[in-house]
């Protein structure tokens, strides 16, 4: 199977080779995803699949009605921020922070001892 992916680009898609590897019953990939086979396990068993890259930070005082540079810098210590949503500050007294990497959100959750940070959706 790996030799299929190490061939020059012009030889990558050969109908008979793909049919024998992907389509026939009992083939190497029968019943498994291609990504799962290449990674050595089924791709649906990711340990981060059930985790969110978004966290909800409680803001009872309404401090986040205006985004501050210091606040963004503090949150950026955990990872690159994809989105900072302050639209819920007035109504729900919370800020949603979405990181590009789920591990960054997990680091923020683990670092918080105030009880004001929780995964979103909770």
C-alpha positions as CSV (number, residue, x, y, z in Angstrom):
1,X,0.0,0.0,0.0
2,X,2.8,2.5,0.9
3,X,4.4,1.9,-2.5
4,X,1.2,3.2,-4.0
5,X,1.9,6.6,-2.4
6,X,5.6,6.8,-3.2
7,X,5.2,6.5,-6.9
8,X,5.6,9.6,-9.1
9,X,2.4,11.7,-9.4
10,X,1.8,10.5,-13.0
11,X,1.4,6.9,-11.8
12,X,-0.6,7.7,-8.6
13,X,-4.0,6.8,-10.0
14,X,-4.1,3.5,-11.7
15,X,-7.7,2.2,-11.9
16,X,-6.8,-1.5,-11.4
17,X,-4.4,-0.8,-8.6
18,X,-6.9,1.4,-6.8
19,X,-9.7,-1.2,-7.4
20,X,-7.6,-4.0,-5.9
21,X,-6.5,-1.9,-2.9
22,X,-9.8,-0.2,-2.1
23,X,-12.7,-1.9,-3.8
24,X,-12.5,-5.6,-3.4
25,X,-13.9,-7.6,-0.5
26,X,-11.1,-8.7,1.9
27,X,-8.7,-6.0,0.6
28,X,-6.4,-4.1,2.9
29,X,-8.8,-1.2,3.3
30,X,-12.1,-3.1,3.3
31,X,-14.3,-1.7,6.1
32,X,-11.7,0.9,7.2
33,X,-11.0,4.5,6.1
34,X,-7.9,5.2,4.0
35,X,-6.8,7.7,6.7
36,X,-7.3,5.2,9.4
37,X,-5.3,2.5,7.6
38,X,-2.4,4.9,7.0
39,X,-2.4,6.0,10.6
40,X,-2.6,2.5,11.9
41,X,-6.0,2.8,13.5
42,X,-9.5,3.8,12.5
43,X,-9.6,7.5,12.1
44,X,-12.8,7.8,14.2
45,X,-11.0,6.9,17.4
46,X,-9.2,10.2,17.8
47,X,-8.7,11.1,21.4
48,X,-9.6,14.8,20.6
49,X,-12.8,14.0,18.7
50,X,-15.1,14.8,21.6
51,X,-13.2,17.9,22.7
52,X,-14.0,21.4,21.7
53,X,-11.5,24.1,20.5
54,X,-13.9,26.7,22.0
55,X,-14.0,27.7,25.6
56,X,-16.5,29.9,27.4
57,X,-15.1,32.4,29.9
58,X,-17.6,33.7,32.5
59,X,-17.5,37.5,32.7
60,X,-19.9,38.5,35.5
61,X,-18.5,42.1,35.8
62,X,-18.8,42.7,32.0
63,X,-15.1,43.6,31.6
64,X,-15.1,42.2,28.0
65,X,-17.5,44.6,26.5
66,X,-14.5,46.1,24.8
67,X,-11.6,43.8,23.7
68,X,-8.3,44.8,25.2
69,X,-4.9,44.2,23.8
70,X,-3.8,42.8,27.2
71,X,-6.7,40.4,27.2
72,X,-5.9,39.1,23.8
73,X,-2.2,38.7,24.7
74,X,-3.1,36.8,27.9
75,X,-5.3,34.4,25.9
76,X,-2.7,34.1,23.1
77,X,-0.3,32.5,25.6
78,X,-2.3,29.3,25.2
79,X,-2.2,29.3,21.4
80,X,-3.3,31.1,18.3
81,X,-6.8,32.5,18.6
82,X,-9.2,31.8,15.7
83,X,-12.1,33.8,17.0
84,X,-12.9,35.9,20.0
85,X,-16.7,36.4,20.4
86,X,-17.8,39.1,22.8
87,X,-21.4,39.2,21.5
88,X,-22.7,37.4,24.6
89,X,-21.1,39.6,27.2
90,X,-24.2,41.8,27.7
91,X,-26.8,39.0,27.6
92,X,-25.1,35.9,29.0
93,X,-22.0,37.5,30.8
94,X,-19.5,35.3,28.9
95,X,-16.9,35.5,26.2
96,X,-16.3,32.7,23.7
97,X,-12.7,32.0,22.7
98,X,-12.0,29.6,19.8
99,X,-8.5,28.4,19.2
100,X,-7.2,26.9,16.0
101,X,-5.9,23.9,18.0
102,X,-8.0,22.0,20.4
103,X,-4.9,21.4,22.6
104,X,-4.8,25.2,23.2
105,X,-8.3,25.2,24.5
106,X,-7.4,22.3,26.8
107,X,-4.4,24.1,28.1
108,X,-6.6,27.1,29.0
109,X,-9.1,24.8,30.7
110,X,-6.3,23.1,32.7
111,X,-4.7,26.4,33.7
112,X,-7.9,28.0,35.0
113,X,-8.4,27.6,38.7
114,X,-11.1,30.3,39.1
115,X,-14.0,28.1,37.8
116,X,-14.8,30.8,35.2
117,X,-13.6,28.8,32.2
118,X,-15.5,25.8,30.8
119,X,-15.7,24.0,27.5
120,X,-18.2,25.2,24.9
121,X,-20.6,23.8,24.1
122,X,-20.8,22.6,27.7
